[in-house]
Amino acid sequence: MINTVEIKQQQLAKGTYSVGSGSEVILIIGSCRAVPYITYLRDWNDANDNRFTIHILDPFSWNWDMQEQRVDYKAELLKQETNQYLLDVLKSCSIFIHEYYNNAEMFNCDKSAKKNIYQFGLNPKQDICLPNYNDVFVLTREIVSFDLEIRKMAIQDYNVNGKLSAYTLEKIDIVRQKNLQKFYDICGMTDFPEFAEIFKTHYKQVRFFWTFNHVARRFNQVIFDLMNKKYLRLEGLKMTDDDLFANNYSYLCEYDEGYKWNEEIKPLRDIL
């Protein structure tokens, strides 16, 4: 599977990471969550006479230079406005697959934004917006780790009673439900509103996410299958079972109820 390191290196060197050399141009703009899609497309392209040239970029990568030193993000984004290679990619793009951006200078995907990518020559035949799973805190360990008020309550509970109180568990569930609803609302603003119900129905049966920011293989495969059926219609499409972020994930704990993931459960106490 193509990985984030090789994408970032080529992007910083010229403006995008690209594979294939076909006449139809696909551009993917997204975070690490979008990386599996270029692998799926590359594999299909290799087996089908190199129909596409496929580009991918992540605006966030311009926070660093080739030596992994942090740089002025906004200044680097402004430089891309005169990157002729990138501008040529935008003008030639026929299929645009992207997450939603509204704070990334020229890469903003909202046509109503003061500055947006469509002002730089992008006029695709297909414009496909993906659900963005970003900072969606669902598992108890994640909520306790990153919500400072709840973390303080959890530590106090364990110091007094050796377990979470009913009150703290209620607070955790409020945060969980708020985050889930945020994601469902995001789905509704994309080209895959039906994914909200799919996620809601199945996320306790099958892992759709490894962490609050990193999605799992099943998430990508369901989205891409929907994308292919609704928009791309590529015959014989196969998706690798490689799972890009499976080596680093949030564990279930004893307070996560109803999950059928068949995984190790680690005590919440381990992180307090």
N, C-alpha and C positions, 0 to 999 in steps of 0.2 A: 504493500500500500504506500502511495505517496504520503510523505509526512510533512509536518509543519516546518521543520528545519530546512529542508531543501526548497520548499516554497518560498520561505522568507529570504533565503540567500539570493535566489534568482530575482525575486521581486525587487529587493533593494538594489540589485545590480542594474536592472533595466526598466522595471515598472510592473511586470507581471511574471508569474510562473506560467509556462505554456507547454503543452504537449500536442502532438498531431500537426498536420500541415494541410488539412482539407480546406475547401473553399468556403464552407459555412463556419462562421465564427461564434463560439459560445464564450461568454464572459461570466464568471462567478465572482461575486464580491461578498465576502463573509468572513467570519471568525474561524477559529480552528474547527468549529462545529460543521463547517461546510466542506472541509477537506475531503471526506470520503466521497463526495459527489464527483470530484474530478477523477478519482480512481475508477469509479463505476463507468464514467463516460470514456475515459481512456481505454479501458478494457473492451468496451463495446466498439469503440473507434478502431482499435487494432484488429478486431475480428470482422470489420465491415468496410474494408477498402478506404480507410482513412478519410472519412467524409468530413470530419470537423477539425478545426484548430480550436483548442480549448485553453482558455486563460483563466487564472484565478489570482486574486489579490486580497489581502487583508489590510485595510487602512491603518489598523492599530500597529502594524509592524513598523511603520515609519516613526515610531517612538525611539528606535535604535538605529545605529549605523551597522556597517558590515563587521565591525569589531565588537559588537554587542555593547557599545557605549550609548547611553541615553543622549538624545539630541532634542532640539526644539521641534516638537511634533507639528505644531501649526505651520512653522516655516517649511518643514519638509513636505507637508501636504500642498502648500502654495507652490512649491517647486514643480510638482507634478502637473500643474496647469499648463506648463510649457514643455512637458516631456512629449516630444513628437511621436515617439514609439507608442506611448500610452494613448495619445489622442487618436492615432491611426487605428488602434484596437477598438476604441469606442466607436469610431465612425464605421467600422466594418462589422460590428457586432450585430448578429441577427437574433440571438437568443440570450437574454439577460436573466441570470438567476442570482438572487441576492437576498441577504438579510436587510432589515430596515435600518437606515442610518439617517440621523438628523443633526449630528454634531461632528461631521467629518469633512468640512469644507466642500471641495468639488465632488466628493463621493456621497454626499447626501442623496438619498433615494426618494425624497419627498419632492414632488414637482412644485409644490407651493413654497418650498424653502427659498430664501433669498439667493442662495447659491446651491446648485444641485448638478448632478452628473449629466442630466439631459441638456444642460446648457453648453456642454463640451462635445457635442456631435453625436451623442448616443441616441439612436432612434430604432430600437430593436423591433422585429416582427412579433416576438414573444417576450413579455416582461413578467417574470415569475418571482413573487415575493415569498420568502421562507419564514416559518415561525422561528423566533429567536429565543432560545432557552438560556437566559442570562440572569444570574443571581436569583434563581428559583430555589429557595431553601425549603425542603420538604422533610428530610430525615431529621430525627431528634438530635443526633450528634452535630449536624450542621447548624441547626438553630441555636443550640446551646453554645456552640463554639463562636458564633458570630454576632449573636444578639447579646450585647453587654449586660442589659438589664436582666434578661432571663438567665444568663450565665451566673450572675451574682446570686440570683434566687436559687439556682440549682446547687451551687456550692454551699449556701446556707442550709438548704434542705438536707444535703448529705451530712453536713456537720452535726445537725440536730437529730435527724431520724435515719440517716443512712440510705435514703431513697428520695425520689421526687415527690413533692406533695401534690394533692389533687389540684390545688390552685395553680401551681407552676405548670402542671400538665395541661390545664385549661388554657393558660397563656401561650404555651407552645403550640397548641392546636389552632389557636386564633391566628398566629403567625403563619402556620402551615397552610391553612385554608386561604388566607389572604394571598400568599405566594402562588398557590395553585390557580386561584381565580385570575390573578395577574397574567399567568401564562395562557389560560383559556381565552382571556380577552385579547391577548396578542395574536393568538391563532385566528381569531375572528377578523383581524385587520389584515390578514395575509391571503394568499390564494389557496390556503388549505384550512378553512374554518372547521371542516369536518374532523381535523386532527385533534381538536380539543376533546371531542367525545371519545375518540379512539384512545387517547392518553388516559382520560378519566376512567375508562372502563378497564384498561389493561395494565396500568403502571404498577399495580401491586402483584400482578401475576408474572410479569416479565420486566426485567430492568430496562427502562427507557433512558436512564441517566446514571452516570457514574459519580458525578458530584453536582453541585448546584450550578455549575457552568459547563461541564463536559457531558455530552450525550453519549449514549451507548449505541452499539451496532443496530439494535432493533429500531430505535428512533430514526436513524438515518435511512434504514431500509424501507420502513413504512412511508416516510416522506417521499423518498425517491420513487417508490412504486406508484404512489399517488401522482407524482409529477409526470411519470412516464405515461400513465393511463390517461391523464387529463390533457397533457400538453405535448410531450416529446414524441410519444408513440414510436419508440424504437423497438423493432421486433427482435426477439431473441436476447433481450437484455438480461444479464446475470450480474448479481452483486456479490462481491467477495464477503466472506464471513470474518475477515480481519476486523478487529475491534481496537481502534486507535488509542483509546484512553483506559483500557481495561487494567492496566498495570498500576493505576493510582486511583483509588476510589474511596468513597465514604461507606463505612460499615453500618449495617443495621445494629441497633441496640435493643435491649429488652423492652423498651417503651414503643418501639415501632410495631404496630399490631396489624395483622392481616396480610403480611407479605408472604408470597410463595416463591421466593427467589432461590431457595435451597442453598443458602450461603451461611458462613460463620456469623454468629451474633456475638458482638463484643460488648462488655459492660460499659455503660455510660461513665461509670466512675473512672475509667482509664483516662479520660480527657479532662477531669476536674482536678 
